[in-house]
């Protein structure tokens, strides 16, 4: 995409609770900005968090290294924001899953600073997968 559209801005999204790519892109920023470290998988157990996905701190995911090369920015979306996005999308007739809701919330955040720009998001998971 960047070869075809050199001015494109690629924004990665991750959950606030599982910021693996964010930690790689912005070393030290999470702890500095939020005054804490991201919770470990053990700390998340039994707290009703949705699937941690690739957000397993300490596990190397080669695709994340490739993503670092193409993403211009990484945004963190909290669980509360995700749940609000799910509710809003459901009210609009979109039965999407958590990851798609995170994409929606991120697009809304980006639209606050990127005026008069087109924003493309893809809803690639449905709620029936959860």
C-alpha positions in Angstrom: 0.0 0.0 0.0 2.8 2.4 0.9 4.3 1.9 -2.6 1.0 2.7 -4.3 0.1 5.5 -1.9 3.3 7.0 -0.4 1.3 9.6 1.6 -0.7 6.9 3.4 -0.5 6.8 7.2 -0.7 3.4 8.7 -1.9 3.2 12.3 -1.5 0.1 14.3 -4.0 -0.6 17.2 -3.5 -2.7 20.3 -5.4 -3.1 23.5 -4.1 -1.0 26.4 -3.7 -4.1 28.4 -1.6 -6.0 25.8 0.7 -3.4 24.1 3.3 -5.6 22.5 3.9 -3.6 19.3 3.4 -0.3 21.2 6.2 -1.2 23.5 8.5 -2.1 20.6 7.7 1.2 18.7 7.8 3.5 21.8 10.3 1.9 24.3 9.7 3.3 27.8 6.7 5.5 26.8 4.0 3.2 28.3 5.5 3.2 31.8 6.3 7.0 31.6 2.9 8.0 30.4 0.7 5.6 32.5 3.0 5.2 35.5 2.7 1.4 35.4 3.8 -1.6 33.5 1.3 -3.5 31.3 -0.3 -6.4 33.2 1.1 -9.8 32.8 -1.0 -12.7 31.6 -1.0 -14.1 35.1 -2.4 -10.8 36.4 -5.1 -10.8 33.8 -6.3 -14.4 34.7 -9.9 -14.5 35.9 -10.5 -10.8 35.3 -12.8 -11.3 32.3 -10.3 -10.0 29.7 -11.0 -11.0 26.2 -8.4 -13.1 24.3 -4.9 -11.8 24.7 -4.0 -12.7 21.1 -0.5 -11.7 20.1 -0.4 -9.6 23.2 1.7 -12.1 25.1 4.6 -10.1 26.5 7.9 -11.9 26.1 6.9 -14.0 23.1 8.5 -13.0 19.8 6.1 -12.6 16.9 8.1 -12.0 13.7 5.1 -10.4 12.0 5.3 -7.6 14.6 8.8 -6.7 13.5 7.5 -6.4 9.9 4.6 -4.3 11.2 7.0 -1.9 12.9 8.5 -1.1 9.5 5.2 -0.1 7.9 3.2 1.5 10.8 3.6 5.2 11.3 1.8 5.3 14.6 0.5 2.9 17.3 -2.6 3.6 19.3 -3.7 1.9 22.5 -7.4 1.3 23.0 -8.7 0.5 26.5 -11.1 -2.3 27.2 -13.7 0.3 28.3 -13.3 2.1 24.9 -13.7 -1.2 23.1 -16.8 -2.1 25.0 -18.3 1.3 24.2 -17.4 0.9 20.5 -19.0 -2.6 20.5 -22.2 -1.1 21.9 -22.2 1.9 19.4 -21.6 -0.4 16.5 -24.4 -2.8 17.6 -26.8 0.1 17.8 -25.8 0.8 14.1 -26.5 -2.8 13.2 -22.9 -4.0 13.0 -22.4 -7.2 15.0 -18.6 -7.1 15.1 -16.1 -8.5 17.5 -13.7 -6.8 19.8 -10.8 -6.3 17.3 -13.2 -4.6 14.8 -14.6 -2.4 17.6 -11.0 -1.4 18.5 -10.4 -0.4 14.9 -13.6 1.7 14.9 -12.5 3.5 18.1 -9.1 4.1 16.7 -10.5 5.5 13.5 -12.6 7.9 15.6 -9.5 9.0 17.5 -7.5 9.5 14.3 -10.4 11.5 12.8 -10.0 14.1 15.6 -6.5 15.0 14.3 -6.6 14.1 10.6 -9.1 16.5 9.2 -10.4 16.2 5.6 -8.8 12.8 5.2 -10.2 9.5 4.2 -10.0 6.7 6.8 -10.2 3.1 5.9 -11.0 0.5 8.5 -11.9 -3.1 8.0 -14.3 -5.1 10.2 -12.7 -8.5 9.9 -14.3 -10.3 12.8 -17.9 -10.8 13.8 -19.3 -11.1 17.4 -20.1 -14.8 16.8 -16.4 -15.6 17.1 -16.4 -14.6 20.8 
